[in-house]
Structure formats: C-alpha cells, structure tokens
Amino acid sequence: MRGFKEEEYQERLEKLKFLMEQKDIMALIITSPSNFRYFTGFDSNFWESPTRPWFLFIPLNDDPIAIIPSIGQSAMEKTWIKNIKTWESPNPKDEGISLLKDNIINLLPSYGNIGFELGQESHLRMSIDDYLRLKKILSNFNFVNASNIIWQLRMIKSKNEIDKIKKITSITSKVFDNLTEHINIGMTEIDICNIFKKQLIENGADNTAYLSCASSTGGYDQIICNPSNKKIEDGDILIIDTGTAYDGYFCDIDRNFGFGNISNKSKNAYNILWETTEEALKNVKAGSVCKEISDSMLKILKKSGLKSNSVGRMGHGLGLQITEPPSIYSKDETVLKENMILTIEPCFEYMEGKMIVHEENILITEKGYELLSSRTPKNIPIII
C-alpha cells in the first residue's frame, strides 16, 4: 500500500513522546520535509518552494498540531492529523510565528524545554530571523536540540518502511543489472543516464532525486556531479550513483561499467574493492560498531595502496532521505541495531585522481544482514 495506516503514525508518536519525556522536552517543533512526512504522512513537492515555512507542534501531553500556510489546509486534512491551524501566506512580516507562539503559550506551562531540529544532519526550514524572534518572545523557555531523539527513532525502520526500501532497491538493482544491454561506446554520459532514468520509471520507481555520473580512463576523480556531454571512449570506466525513490523511501546504489580495453591495473582495483565490501559484510550484524566496519575496509585498502580518502566515509544510513545517520567512518561509534538499513560504500583511490567506488544496500538483522541490492558483479562488466 502507499503511505501507512494511522496506527503506524500513532506508534511513532508514542515512541517519540517516550524519548521526549526522558530528555525533559515539553514540546517539539518540526519544520523539515522528511521529519514532517515521517510524523504526519504529508507528501508534496511543494517543499521545493522556500517561501512558506510549515510547523508541526508536538506537545508532550497533547495531540500534534499542524500550523501551516492556508494553501496546504485541504492537503493536510487528508493526513491523520486532526488539529490544523493556518495563516495566510506569503506574509514576510509574520510567517506563522504569532500563531505558533500562541499555541505554545496556550498548551505549555510558562517555562521548560522546547525541542528543535538543531543537530546532526538536520536543518530548520524557517528563517533564522524568525527562529531568533520566537526564541526572544518565548524567553522563559529553553530551545534545545532534539535531532538526536528524532534520529534515534528514524534509524530503526518498521516492517512497512523496510518493504518500501526493499521494493525500490529491487527495482533499481534490476535496471542496473540490465543496463549493459542498452549502452555502448560513443554515447554521452547524459545519453546513458537518460536511458537509466527511463528504465527506472518503467519498472515502477516514482522519481530519481539524485543521479551522479562520471567517467574517464581507468576510473574517475569524483562521484557527486551530474552527467555531462562527455562521450564514452575505449578504456573508460563509468559510474552511476543513484538515489531513487518509491513512496518517499530511497535506495542508494552505484555501479561501474568498463568500455572496451580496460587496463589490468583498473580491473585489479575493482576486484580489491569487491573483496573490501565482502570483508565489511562479514563484520556487519546487530551489535557491530560503525567505526569497526570502516576500519576493516580501510585496512584492506591501505594495504592495497590507498592514496587518499576524499569521500570521507564508506557508507551511511538510508530511508526517507538518501543519506541518514549513522555514518560508516572511523569516528562514528554508533552501535548497529536490528532493522537499520545502511549502505556499504568503500572508495578506492588507487592512483592520483583515479578512484573506483562500490555501493550496496543492506538490512541489519539479529544475526547478520540481508543484502537488499543485487550484489555488484565480481568482475567489472565490460561493454565492447
């Protein structure tokens, strides 16, 4: 089914309030699209317009209140949220701040902690001026970081969330597995990526929010830019890295393709990276620590001649956003728990300006992991 039943949102709210009580947070203010969707089910591309802020006010001892611009009222009424209050917007002099303030004062005591999305991998979708103005108006309250408790919830996926991620990961894996039948030397990066995106939609994906592509002889020097008009030549290795979604939930997979005559050094680098991923997967299970998984990959890569690690991490969480906590890198001491979904993404910079990257999507289980993406081919696919 699309979306979730009301019971799932109620369960999320119950868990959130338990954590709020533990942290002595009297209310939480949600402003960002992914958190808004996580707690309400509201889905819209209208978030792309930065003009109007949206607020979800979650008191510890009362029901959530959506405080939103009037343009969103009828859409919000289709969610499970019953209490909806609106203001006419755009209104730069008062974009919902008075309405939000009044609801806080009406429902909370005259002091206490109010949580905002202020921490790790979070952002406020309201102007800093408005945030500071609200803080000044409500000077009896402490505005505190609540990002940690939100991520504590979101890192552990429900069965329904897992099913959605499994679906989009399966769709994307299938398209990657069949892509060699549709591409050849002489095409541009844009040509290839347009074929790839078309195949994703035809196979049931909703949208591709992120698609990077790079190619060059023996590898590439970055993995974050859009495809270009560069034509694929003999000896090139091309990477496509995609964050593609189904019903709001993302996969994040990349794959490499060789064209024509690929050097043995490049093939060897690819094979080392494949074995590096294997080593990481051996160490993945509930109770493993992110930094230890990273260290197991770095040990192999350094022994094999790693020149640098400009990517900075070798995997991350995945869900309503293409990247979520935790991070697979040497300073993240997050302990993995059952039903987390992660990417394993080692990067091997084996020559100056040349790297190869692999990325798999996995579900953490009690005794190990479930591979959600189809495994990267052991040897690089070659298109003649």
C-alpha positions in Angstrom: 0.0 0.0 0.0 1.0 3.6 -0.4 1.7 5.5 2.7 1.0 4.0 6.1 -2.0 3.3 8.3 -2.8 5.7 11.1 -1.6 3.1 13.6 1.9 3.4 12.4 2.0 7.2 12.9 0.5 6.8 16.3 3.2 4.3 17.2 5.9 6.7 16.0 4.3 9.5 18.1 4.2 7.3 21.2 7.8 6.3 20.9 8.8 10.0 20.3 6.9 11.1 23.4 8.7 8.5 25.5 12.0 9.9 24.4 10.9 13.5 24.9 9.9 12.6 28.5 13.3 11.0 29.1 15.0 14.2 27.8 12.7 16.5 29.7 11.4 18.1 26.4 7.9 19.6 26.8 7.2 20.1 23.1 8.9 19.5 19.8 8.7 21.8 16.7 9.2 20.0 13.4 9.9 22.1 10.3 11.9 19.9 7.8 10.2 18.0 5.0 11.4 14.5 5.9 10.6 14.8 9.6 7.2 16.4 8.7 6.4 13.5 6.5 7.7 10.9 9.0 5.3 12.1 11.7 2.3 13.2 9.5 2.4 11.3 6.2 2.2 14.6 4.3 3.8 14.3 0.9 4.2 17.1 -1.6 6.8 18.6 -3.9 5.6 22.0 -2.7 8.5 21.8 -0.2 10.7 22.9 -3.2 9.2 26.4 -2.7 11.1 28.1 0.1 8.6 30.9 0.6 6.4 29.4 3.3 7.5 27.6 6.5 5.5 24.7 7.9 5.3 23.8 11.6 4.3 20.6 13.3 3.9 21.4 17.0 4.1 18.2 19.2 3.3 18.8 22.9 4.3 16.1 25.2 0.8 15.9 26.8 -1.4 16.7 23.9 -2.1 15.8 20.2 0.1 17.2 17.4 -1.0 20.5 15.8 -0.1 21.3 12.2 0.5 25.0 11.9 0.7 25.6 8.2 0.1 28.1 5.4 -3.5 28.2 4.3 -2.6 26.8 0.8 -1.9 23.5 2.5 -5.0 23.0 4.5 -7.0 20.7 2.2 -4.0 18.5 1.6 -3.2 18.3 5.3 -6.8 17.3 6.0 -6.1 14.1 4.1 -3.5 13.0 6.7 -4.2 11.6 10.1 -3.6 14.9 11.8 -6.8 16.3 13.1 -5.8 19.7 14.6 -4.8 22.0 11.8 -4.3 25.8 12.1 -3.5 28.1 9.2 -2.3 31.6 8.4 -2.4 33.5 5.1 0.9 33.3 3.4 3.2 34.7 2.0 3.4 37.1 4.9 7.0 38.1 5.4 6.3 40.1 8.5 4.7 37.2 10.3 5.1 33.7 8.6 3.2 31.8 11.2 5.3 32.9 14.2 2.4 34.6 16.1 0.2 31.5 15.5 2.9 29.2 16.7 3.7 31.3 19.7 0.0 31.5 20.7 -0.3 27.7 20.6 2.8 27.2 22.6 1.6 29.6 25.3 -1.8 28.0 25.4 -0.7 24.5 25.8 2.6 24.6 27.8 3.4 25.9 31.3 5.3 29.2 31.4 8.8 27.6 31.2 10.6 24.4 30.1 12.5 22.9 27.2 11.2 23.1 23.6 13.0 20.8 21.0 14.0 21.9 17.5 15.9 20.2 14.7 19.2 21.8 15.6 21.7 18.9 15.5 23.3 16.2 13.3 22.2 16.0 9.7 19.2 18.3 10.5 18.1 21.8 9.5 15.4 24.4 10.3 13.1 25.1 7.5 12.3 28.6 8.8 14.3 31.8 8.6 17.0 32.2 11.2 15.5 35.6 11.9 12.1 34.0 12.7 13.7 31.4 14.9 15.6 34.0 16.9 12.5 36.2 17.1 10.5 33.3 18.5 13.3 32.5 21.0 13.2 36.1 22.2 9.4 36.2 22.5 9.5 32.9 24.5 12.4 33.8 26.6 11.1 31.8 29.6 11.6 28.6 27.6 14.9 26.8 26.6 15.2 26.0 22.9 17.1 22.7 22.8 18.4 20.3 20.2 16.0 17.4 19.6 17.7 15.9 16.5 19.2 13.1 18.4 15.9 11.7 19.6 14.3 12.0 16.1 17.2 10.1 14.6 17.0 7.5 17.3 13.5 6.8 16.0 14.2 7.1 12.3 17.3 4.9 12.2 15.2 1.9 13.1 12.8 1.0 10.3 9.4 -0.5 10.7 8.4 -3.5 8.6 6.4 -1.3 6.3 9.3 1.1 5.8 11.6 -1.9 5.1 9.2 -3.2 2.5 9.2 0.1 0.6 13.0 0.3 0.6 13.2 -3.4 -0.5 10.9 -2.6 -3.4 12.9 0.4 -4.7 16.2 -1.4 -4.2 14.9 -4.3 -6.2 13.7 -2.1 -9.0 17.0 -0.2 -9.2 19.1 -3.4 -9.0 17.2 -4.9 -11.9 17.7 -1.8 -14.0 21.4 -1.7 -13.2 21.8 -5.4 -14.0 20.2 -5.0 -17.4 21.9 -1.6 -18.3 24.7 -3.2 -20.3 22.2 -4.2 -23.0 21.4 -0.6 -23.7 24.7 1.3 -23.6 27.8 1.4 -25.8 30.9 3.4 -26.6 30.2 6.7 -28.2 27.2 7.6 -26.1 27.4 10.6 -23.8 27.0 10.3 -20.0 23.7 12.2 -20.4 22.5 9.6 -23.0 23.3 6.7 -20.7 21.7 8.3 -17.7 18.6 9.2 -19.6 18.2 5.6 -20.6 18.8 4.6 -17.0 16.2 7.0 -15.6 13.6 5.9 -18.2 14.1 2.3 -17.3 13.7 3.1 -13.6 10.3 4.8 -14.2 9.1 2.0 -16.5 10.0 -0.6 -13.8 8.0 1.2 -11.1 10.2 3.8 -9.5 8.5 7.1 -8.6 11.4 9.5 -9.1 15.1 9.9 -9.1 16.1 12.7 -6.8 19.8 12.1 -7.1 21.8 10.8 -10.0 25.6 11.4 -10.4 27.7 10.1 -13.2 31.4 10.3 -14.0 33.7 8.6 -16.5 37.4 8.6 -17.5 40.2 6.2 -18.4 40.7 3.8 -15.6 38.3 5.5 -13.2 37.1 8.9 -12.2 38.1 11.8 -9.8 34.6 12.5 -8.2 31.2 10.9 -7.6 28.9 13.8 -6.9 28.4 15.7 -10.2 25.6 15.4 -12.8 26.2 13.6 -16.1 27.9 15.6 -18.8 28.1 15.6 -22.6 31.4 13.7 -22.4 31.4 10.8 -24.9 32.4 7.4 -23.6 35.6 6.2 -25.1 37.6 3.0 -25.3 39.2 2.4 -21.9 36.7 4.4 -19.8 35.2 3.3 -16.6 31.8 4.9 -15.9 30.0 5.1 -12.6 26.3 5.9 -12.0 25.3 6.6 -8.4 21.5 7.0 -7.8 19.1 7.9 -5.0 15.8 6.7 -6.5 12.6 6.6 -4.5 9.4 4.6 -4.2 6.6 6.1 -2.0 9.1 8.5 -0.4 11.8 5.9 0.5 15.1 5.7 -1.2 17.7 3.3 -2.3 21.3 4.5 -2.8 23.3 2.3 -5.2 26.2 2.8 -7.5 27.6 0.6 -10.2 30.6 0.7 -12.5 30.9 -0.2 -16.2 34.0 -0.6 -18.3 34.2 0.1 -22.0 36.5 -1.6 -24.4 40.0 -2.3 -23.3 40.3 -1.7 -19.5 43.8 -1.9 -18.0 44.7 -4.7 -15.7 45.5 -2.2 -13.0 42.0 -0.9 -13.1 40.5 -4.3 -13.1 42.6 -5.2 -10.1 41.5 -2.1 -8.3 37.9 -3.1 -9.0 38.5 -6.6 -7.6 40.2 -5.3 -4.5 37.1 -3.1 -3.9 34.8 -6.1 -4.3 36.8 -8.0 -1.7 36.8 -5.0 0.6 33.0 -5.0 0.5 33.0 -8.7 1.3 35.1 -8.1 4.4 32.8 -5.4 5.6 29.8 -7.7 5.1 31.4 -10.3 7.3 31.5 -7.8 10.1 28.0 -6.5 9.8 25.4 -7.5 12.4 23.4 -6.1 15.2 25.9 -5.1 17.9 28.6 -4.1 15.4 30.1 -0.6 15.6 30.2 1.7 12.6 33.9 2.7 13.1 34.9 -1.0 13.3 33.3 -1.7 9.9 35.0 1.3 8.4 38.4 0.2 9.9 38.0 -3.3 8.4 37.6 -1.8 4.9 40.4 0.8 5.4 42.8 -1.9 6.5 42.5 -3.7 3.2 42.5 -0.6 1.1 45.6 0.9 2.8 47.4 -2.4 2.4 46.5 -2.3 -1.3 47.8 1.2 -1.9 45.1 3.6 -1.0 46.3 7.1 -1.9 43.7 9.1 -0.1 40.1 9.0 1.1 38.5 12.2 -0.2 35.0 10.7 0.0 35.4 10.7 3.8 33.1 7.8 4.8 32.3 4.3 3.5 28.6 4.1 4.0 25.6 5.6 5.8 22.0 5.2 6.8 19.2 5.2 4.3 15.4 5.9 4.4 13.2 8.9 3.7 16.4 10.7 2.8 19.2 9.4 0.5 21.7 9.7 3.3 20.8 9.5 7.0 22.8 8.7 10.2 24.8 6.7 11.1 28.0 7.1 9.0 30.4 4.3 8.3 33.6 6.1 9.2 36.4 5.9 11.7 34.9 8.3 14.3 31.3 7.1 14.4 30.7 4.8 17.4 27.1 4.1 16.7 26.2 0.5 17.5 24.1 -1.2 14.8 20.7 -2.4 15.7 18.3 -4.8 14.1 16.2 -3.1 11.3 18.6 -0.4 10.5 19.2 0.0 6.8 22.7 1.0 5.6 24.8 1.4 2.6 28.2 -0.1 2.4 30.3 2.1 0.1 34.1 1.7 0.0 36.1 4.0 -2.1 39.5 3.0 -3.5 41.6 5.9 -4.8 44.3 3.7 -6.3 46.1 6.3 -8.4 46.3 10.1 -8.2 43.0 11.4 -9.5 41.6 7.9 -10.1 39.0 6.2 -7.9 36.5 3.4 -8.0 33.5 3.1 -5.7 31.1 0.3 -4.9 27.8 0.7 -3.0 25.4 -2.0 -1.6 22.2 -1.5 0.4 21.7 -3.9 3.4 19.2 -4.5 6.2 20.7 -5.2 9.7 19.3 -8.4 11.2 19.8 -10.1 14.5 22.5 -12.5 13.3 23.9 -10.6 10.4 22.5 -8.7 7.4 20.2 -9.1 4.4 21.5 -7.9 1.1 18.8 -5.7 -0.5 20.7 -4.6 -3.6 21.8 -7.3 -6.1 25.5 -7.8 -5.4 27.9 -5.8 -7.5 29.4 -8.1 -10.2 32.6 -9.7 -9.0 34.3 -8.6 -12.2 33.7 -5.3 -13.8 31.1 -5.5 -16.7 32.7 -4.7 -20.0 30.9 -3.2 -22.9 32.6 -3.7 -26.2 
